[in-house]
Amino acid sequence: MRVKDAVVVVTGASSGIGRATALAFASHGSAVVLAARRQHALDQVAAECVSAGGRALAVVTDVTDAKAVDELARRAVEHFGRIDVWVNDAAVSLYSPFLEAPLEEFRRVLDVNVMGCVHGARAALSQMKQQGAGVVVNVSSVIGVVPQPYNHPYSMSKAAVKALSASLRQELMLDGARGIKVVSVLPATIDTPFFAHAGNATGRQVKAMPPVYAPERVARTIVNVVRVPRREVVVGTMGRALVLQAKTAPGLMEKLMAMQVDKLHLSPTTPAPVTDGNLYEPAPGAGSVHGEANGRRRTAIRRALSGAALVGALVGARRRRGPASAHR
């Protein structure tokens, strides 16, 4: 698909991957429709998109509200005449021991991440079927393939988003809707404010688990898969390695992920208060693309190398025990 002059709806556009994606499309001359819960942040992103060379429309939207998402689609068509691309990126997270996770907050993560994506896909596909063409990009995660401890609802939600994309592709094929594509994008750890905004009941500070990649890398990937759609794309070299290993040695990867989360993702030394983060109310401020990993590249590299050493140790242990141990 031609990106210049395309009409692109992006949910979760106030920060992180969503904001980077909106700016990337705008820099290629697209018209972007920005959706999130923060009016002030959306207005700032819209101004940045116009400065980057695109056109922009900001629509405050809570993706858990199906009617609000339908209104987002209506406003996009009313303003720009069509919807060529819809990027489902809005997401929240909750870190907590399973038995201590408040069920209301657990359900909220699933509502935002899964039903928000369902609402977006329904609104987008309703319009795209009338047009006979379009691309839906669902932002899943490597965590949807290699789940994490203490991050149960997010891991579940991203696996569900990946499954939704696959089932939609099948239905569109059976319907003969060849001009409509559904793509899953699976980022590894990305340097965004996401971790600082997450709900947290672990008592430990949540940090981006290295290696950490720039959100612009995900944004470029999304632009590229709109140009040439593919079923699924993993962003990040380590992410691709994890997904591959999960297919060949799932037991090994479960052990590796558990150890990495406990060692690098949840701080062993920095306590954190219990918070519901941005589950119910958007984070304050104008939002940003990047998180707190900026300026710590060398530290991230060292930690990544230690993680690579851990991978090597686990692989060596698996070889010594024999292949059957990978299936435990």
Secondary structure, DSSP 8 states (H G I E B T S, - for coil): ---TT-EEEEESTTSHHHHHHHHHHHHTT-EEEEEES-HHHHHHHHHHHHHTT-EEEEEE--TT-HHHHHHHHHHHHHHHS--SEEEE-----EE--GGGS-HHHHHHHHIIIIIHHHHHHHHHHHHHHHHT-EEEEEE--GGGTS--TT-HHHHHHHHHHHHHHHHHHHHHHHHT-TTEEEEEEEE-SB-STHHHHSEE-SSEEE---SS-B-HHHHHHHHHHHHHS--SEEEESHHHHHHHHHHHH-HHHHHHHHHHHIIIIIEEEEEE---B-TTSSS--SSS--S--S-TT-HHHHHHHHHHHHHHHHHHHHHHHHH-GGGGG-
